[in-house]
Amino acid sequence: MGDHHGNVIHLYERDCSVQRRHQKVVEIAPAPHLAPEIRDRILKDALQIARHVGYQNAGTVEFLLDRDGRHYFIEVNARLQVEHTVTRSPKLTLCKPKSALPRDKV
């Protein structure tokens, strides 16, 4: 997530390894079998990408991890993912109901 002041945060990672026909079937957050040093590298790179482009809003940076622990950039999805509840934090509201917004902002 990024704001218009240049601040960027992450909500950690999800393991989306279980797929059927290239569709995610199971998503687990945090990834239970990811080594801390690999997690740190992935999160660092995701934040670096967001900062480099001046990203603002919610989004997902996707990487592919090989058997040797190397990760490869796939894409950035510039939207709140349908699966955002997997990484939901009790201290952070990702979705604000439109009814809570001023009329001129809807």
PyMOL commands that set and color helices and strands:
alter all, ss='L'
color gray80, all
select helices_A, chain A and resi 36-53+82-87+98-100+103-105
alter helices_A, ss='H'
color red, helices_A
select strands_A, chain A and resi 19-20+23-24+60-65+71-77
alter strands_A, ss='S'
color yellow, strands_A
deselect
rebuild
show_as cartoon
